[in-house]
């Protein structure tokens, strides 16, 4: 897995966590 792919996965994960934690 390259860094760009990993970065995208982390951003998606953080977005999910951030949205769920805001509620």
Secondary structure, DSSP 8 states (H G I E B T S, - for coil): --HHHHHHHHHHHHHHHHHHHH-
